[in-house]
Amino acid sequence: MASTNMTPLCFSTNTPPFKHNHTIASAYFSAVFSGLGLSSNLFALLVLAKTFHHTKSRSRSSFLLFLGGLVFTDFMGLLVTGSIVVSYHITHFNWRQLDPQCHFCNFMGMSMVFYGLCPLLLGAVMAVERFVGINRPFARSSMSNTRVCWTVALVWVTAGSISLLPLVGLGHYHLQVPGSWCFLNISSAPLDMTFGLIFSLVGLTSLAVSFLLNTVSVVTLLRVCCGADGAQRRRDYEVEMMVQLILIMVIASICWCPLLVFIAQTVLSGSELDVRYLLLWLRFATGNQVLDPWVYILFRRAILKRVAPKMDWSRGSIASLYPTLSTSFRKLTRASLGGTLDRLDHIRPNPNIARQEDTPLPVLNTSATSI
């Protein structure tokens, strides 16, 4: 509870009823975004489940589990927050009468923070997983599906712990204009400023980690695929996963950076909150949950084959295009293991026979056998 007139704390800044009528926060936008996002994420979950059931690659199954956790989180975020916003626009309920103790407002504020940070943190974790999978392939082999599930759960716990901070006194959740949602109080008051900076910095740091590790991974893949001194196994699935991860990172950056920077800039400058920009950047952030599932739905090999049927999407496509892939990859893995393979050569009774699996398979001349 708050101040002299006994106004509940979550209504101390903005109290219903509101007279603002911003088009960007209308019932139409809320319904369209929620409906499109829920259907997109549900469809992506079904496609992911089918693909995961048929995949045999451990690295790909781990990536699919992370991606499934991301899509499921986006789905639940839209379901929880979208149902509240759309219900408000349909019934025009009075928050102060419905929630005199601010419990419902706090729940929605926590949901906004939790489902906002989870995709950014999961994107960073996925970037770490792909970085390890490409640059430290043998270390990556210990990542089981069980560990992936625990890692996703740890991300949820981390985001949940941050969202609980206002309930223990660090910051506050307030009702926001036009009265359909609750979010962290964006102000220069010490506690509110601290929580606002935590939220912004965690999100921006996650994006920075994703950008850095994904850049290194892409450079590594390019070196391996375009190396001039070797030949090696197919890496088309790894390229596919990196393309999807890069797009997820780009979408998250475009959607979330404006809101995160806006919050940090507002609380640090002590300027008055501009509601128009808050609603605009919030709509951008909501778009992330709508666009994420389409990255996997559209950018799969099965779809790319239909879009560009003349291209060679066969399993040996990359190996046939780059017949010198083996030595490059072997050098890459040898460097990443810090000479472990060299030390094993002294232990093996016959290292030449033991390394027969490293010998590149011959690449067939598909042009001569094609019909």
C-alpha positions in Angstrom: 0.0 0.0 0.0 1.1 3.5 -0.7 0.6 7.0 0.0 -1.6 9.5 1.9 -4.8 8.8 0.0 -4.3 5.1 0.5 -3.8 4.5 -3.2 -2.3 1.1 -3.8 1.3 1.4 -4.9 0.8 -0.1 -8.4 -1.8 2.6 -9.1 0.2 5.5 -7.6 1.6 6.7 -11.0 -1.3 5.8 -13.3 -4.7 5.2 -11.9 -7.9 4.1 -13.8 -9.9 5.1 -15.6 -7.7 6.3 -18.5 -8.6 8.8 -21.2 -5.6 8.0 -23.5 -6.4 6.3 -26.8 -3.2 5.2 -28.5 -3.8 3.3 -31.8 -0.7 1.2 -31.2 -2.3 -0.2 -28.0 -5.8 -0.7 -29.4 -7.8 -3.9 -29.1 -7.2 -4.6 -32.8 -3.4 -4.7 -32.5 -3.6 -6.8 -29.3 -5.9 -9.4 -30.8 -4.0 -9.7 -34.0 -0.6 -10.0 -32.4 -1.8 -12.5 -29.8 -3.7 -14.6 -32.3 -1.0 -14.6 -34.9 1.7 -15.3 -32.3 -0.1 -18.2 -30.6 -0.9 -19.9 -33.9 2.6 -19.5 -35.2 4.3 -20.8 -32.1 1.9 -23.7 -31.8 2.6 -24.7 -35.4 6.3 -24.4 -34.9 6.1 -26.6 -31.8 4.3 -29.3 -33.8 7.0 -29.1 -36.6 9.8 -29.2 -34.0 8.3 -32.2 -32.3 8.1 -34.1 -35.6 11.7 -33.2 -36.6 13.1 -34.0 -33.1 11.4 -37.5 -33.3 13.2 -38.3 -36.6 16.6 -36.7 -35.9 19.6 -38.9 -35.1 22.3 -36.2 -34.7 23.0 -35.4 -31.0 24.1 -31.8 -31.8 20.9 -31.2 -33.8 18.7 -32.8 -31.2 20.2 -30.5 -28.6 19.6 -27.5 -30.8 16.1 -28.5 -31.4 15.4 -28.9 -27.7 16.8 -25.4 -27.1 14.7 -24.1 -29.9 11.7 -25.9 -28.6 12.2 -24.3 -25.2 12.4 -20.9 -26.9 9.2 -21.4 -28.9 7.3 -22.8 -25.9 8.4 -19.8 -23.8 7.1 -17.4 -26.5 3.9 -19.3 -26.7 3.3 -19.2 -23.0 4.3 -15.5 -22.8 1.7 -14.6 -25.4 -0.9 -16.8 -23.8 -0.5 -15.3 -20.4 0.0 -11.6 -21.2 -2.1 -11.6 -24.3 -5.1 -13.1 -22.6 -5.0 -10.3 -19.9 -4.6 -7.5 -22.5 -7.4 -8.8 -24.8 -9.7 -9.4 -21.8 -9.2 -5.8 -20.7 -10.1 -4.5 -24.2 -13.2 -6.7 -24.3 -14.6 -6.1 -20.8 -12.9 -2.7 -19.9 -12.5 -3.9 -16.3 -11.3 -1.5 -13.6 -7.9 -2.6 -12.3 -8.3 -0.8 -9.0 -11.7 -2.5 -8.3 -10.6 -5.9 -9.5 -7.2 -5.8 -7.9 -7.1 -3.6 -4.8 -4.1 -5.3 -3.3 -2.0 -5.2 -6.6 -1.6 -9.0 -6.7 -2.9 -9.3 -10.3 -0.8 -6.3 -11.4 2.3 -7.7 -9.9 1.6 -11.1 -11.6 1.4 -9.4 -15.0 4.5 -7.3 -14.3 6.4 -10.4 -13.4 5.1 -12.2 -16.5 6.2 -9.3 -18.7 9.7 -9.3 -17.2 10.0 -13.1 -17.2 8.8 -13.8 -20.7 10.8 -10.8 -21.9 14.1 -12.0 -20.6 13.7 -15.7 -21.3 14.0 -15.5 -25.1 17.1 -13.2 -24.8 18.8 -15.5 -22.3 17.9 -18.6 -24.3 19.3 -17.0 -27.4 22.6 -16.4 -25.6 22.6 -20.0 -24.3 22.0 -21.3 -27.8 24.8 -19.2 -29.1 27.1 -20.8 -26.4 25.9 -24.3 -27.4 26.6 -23.7 -31.1 30.0 -22.1 -30.3 31.0 -25.1 -28.3 29.6 -27.5 -30.9 31.5 -25.9 -33.7 34.8 -24.9 -32.0 35.0 -27.6 -29.3 33.2 -30.5 -30.9 34.5 -33.2 -28.6 33.8 -31.2 -25.5 30.3 -30.7 -26.9 29.7 -34.5 -27.1 29.0 -34.6 -23.3 25.9 -32.4 -23.7 23.0 -34.8 -23.3 19.4 -34.0 -23.9 18.8 -34.2 -20.2 21.4 -31.5 -19.6 19.8 -29.4 -22.3 16.5 -29.6 -20.5 18.2 -28.7 -17.2 19.9 -25.7 -18.9 16.5 -24.4 -20.2 15.1 -24.9 -16.7 18.0 -22.9 -15.3 17.3 -20.0 -17.7 13.7 -20.0 -16.5 14.8 -19.9 -12.9 17.2 -17.0 -13.6 14.5 -15.0 -15.4 12.0 -15.8 -12.7 14.4 -14.7 -9.9 14.9 -11.4 -11.6 11.1 -10.9 -12.1 10.6 -11.5 -8.3 13.0 -8.6 -7.3 10.2 -6.0 -7.0 8.3 -8.2 -4.6 11.2 -8.1 -2.2 11.6 -4.3 -2.5 13.9 -3.7 -5.4 11.7 -1.8 -7.8 7.9 -1.8 -8.3 5.4 -2.9 -10.8 2.9 -0.2 -11.9 -0.2 -0.1 -14.1 0.7 1.4 -17.5 -1.2 3.5 -20.0 -3.7 2.8 -21.5 -4.6 0.6 -18.5 -4.3 -2.8 -20.1 -1.0 -4.0 -18.7 1.5 -3.7 -15.8 5.2 -3.4 -16.1 8.2 -2.2 -14.1 8.0 1.4 -13.0 10.4 3.4 -15.3 11.6 6.2 -13.1 14.8 7.7 -11.7 13.9 6.7 -8.1 16.9 4.7 -6.8 15.1 1.3 -6.4 13.1 1.6 -9.6 16.3 2.8 -11.5 18.3 -0.2 -10.2 15.7 -2.7 -11.3 15.2 -1.0 -14.6 19.0 -1.1 -15.2 19.1 -4.8 -14.2 16.4 -5.6 -16.7 18.0 -3.6 -19.5 21.6 -4.7 -18.9 20.7 -8.4 -18.6 18.9 -8.2 -21.9 21.5 -6.2 -23.7 24.3 -8.4 -22.3 22.5 -11.5 -23.6 22.3 -9.9 -27.1 26.0 -8.9 -27.0 27.0 -12.5 -26.0 24.9 -13.9 -28.8 26.4 -11.5 -31.3 30.0 -12.2 -30.3 29.7 -16.0 -30.2 27.6 -16.3 -33.3 30.1 -14.2 -35.2 33.0 -16.5 -34.1 31.0 -19.5 -35.0 30.1 -18.2 -38.5 33.7 -17.3 -39.1 34.8 -20.8 -38.1 32.2 -22.4 -40.3 33.3 -20.3 -43.2 37.0 -21.3 -42.6 36.0 -25.0 -42.5 33.7 -24.9 -45.5 36.0 -22.8 -47.7 39.4 -24.2 -46.6 41.8 -25.0 -49.4 43.7 -27.9 -47.8 41.4 -30.7 -46.9 38.1 -32.6 -47.3 35.6 -33.7 -44.7 32.2 -34.7 -43.7 29.0 -32.9 -44.5 28.1 -29.9 -42.2 24.9 -28.8 -43.9 22.9 -29.3 -40.7 25.3 -27.1 -38.8 25.0 -24.4 -41.4 21.3 -24.7 -41.3 21.3 -24.3 -37.5 23.6 -21.3 -37.6 21.4 -19.6 -40.2 18.4 -20.1 -37.9 20.3 -18.9 -34.9 21.7 -15.8 -36.6 18.1 -14.9 -37.7 16.8 -15.4 -34.2 19.6 -13.1 -32.9 18.9 -10.4 -35.5 15.1 -10.5 -34.8 15.7 -10.3 -31.1 18.1 -7.4 -31.5 15.8 -5.4 -33.7 12.7 -6.1 -31.5 14.3 -5.6 -28.0 17.2 -3.2 -28.3 14.9 -0.1 -28.7 12.9 -0.9 -25.5 15.9 -1.9 -23.4 17.9 1.2 -24.4 14.8 3.4 -24.0 14.4 2.1 -20.4 18.0 2.5 -19.5 18.2 6.0 -21.1 15.0 7.2 -19.3 16.0 6.1 -15.8 19.5 7.4 -16.1 18.6 10.8 -17.5 15.7 11.3 -15.1 13.5 12.6 -17.9 9.8 12.2 -18.0 8.5 8.9 -19.4 7.3 9.3 -23.0 4.3 6.9 -23.2 4.1 7.0 -27.0 7.7 5.6 -27.3 7.1 3.1 -24.5 4.1 1.7 -26.3 5.8 1.7 -29.7 9.0 -0.1 -28.4 6.8 -2.5 -26.4 5.0 -3.5 -29.6 8.4 -4.0 -31.3 9.3 -6.4 -28.4 6.1 -8.2 -28.7 6.9 -8.8 -32.4 9.8 -11.0 -31.3 7.4 -13.6 -30.0 5.5 -13.6 -33.3 8.6 -13.8 -35.6 10.7 -16.4 -33.7 8.7 -19.4 -34.7 8.8 -18.4 -38.4 12.6 -18.6 -38.4 12.4 -22.3 -37.9 9.2 -22.8 -40.0 10.6 -21.1 -43.1 14.4 -21.6 -42.9 14.5 -25.4 -43.0 16.1 -27.5 -45.6 12.8 -29.0 -46.5 11.4 -25.6 -47.3 14.6 -24.4 -49.0 14.4 -27.4 -51.3 11.0 -26.2 -52.5 12.0 -22.6 -52.8 15.1 -23.3 -54.7 14.7 -26.8 -56.3 17.6 -26.4 -58.7 20.1 -26.1 -56.0 21.8 -29.2 -54.7 20.4 -29.8 -51.2 21.6 -33.4 -51.0 23.5 -34.7 -48.0 26.7 -34.5 -49.9 26.2 -31.1 -51.3 28.7 -29.3 -49.1 31.3 -32.1 -49.4 31.0 -32.0 -53.2 31.3 -28.2 -53.4 34.2 -28.2 -51.0 36.1 -31.5 -51.5 38.9 -30.2 -49.3 36.9 -30.0 -46.1 38.5 -32.9 -44.2 41.9 -31.5 -43.4 40.5 -28.1 -42.4 38.0 -29.7 -40.0 40.7 -32.0 -38.6 43.0 -29.1 -38.0 40.2 -27.2 -36.4 39.3 -30.0 -34.0 43.0 -30.7 -33.3 43.6 -27.0 -32.4 40.5 -26.9 -30.2 41.6 -30.0 -28.3 44.9 -28.4 -27.6 46.9 -31.3 -29.0 45.0 -34.1 -27.3 44.9 -36.1 -30.5 48.7 -35.9 -30.8 49.1 -37.2 -27.3 46.7 -40.1 -28.0 48.9 -41.1 -31.0 51.6 -42.1 -28.5 49.1 -44.3 -26.6 47.5 -46.1 -29.6 49.2 -49.3 -30.6 48.7 -48.5 -34.3 47.7 -44.9 -34.8 47.5 -45.2 -38.6 44.8 -47.9 -38.3 43.1 -46.1 -35.4 42.7 -43.0 -37.5 41.1 -44.7 -40.5 37.8 -43.1 -39.6 39.5 -39.7 -40.3 40.1 -40.5 -43.9 37.7 -38.6 -46.1 35.2 -40.7 -48.1 35.5 -40.3 -51.9 33.0 -37.9 -53.4 31.0 -39.4 -56.3 30.7 -37.5 -59.5 26.9 -36.9 -59.3 26.9 -35.2 -62.7 27.8 -38.4 -64.4 25.2 -40.5 -62.7 22.3 -38.1 -62.7 19.3 -38.7 -64.9 
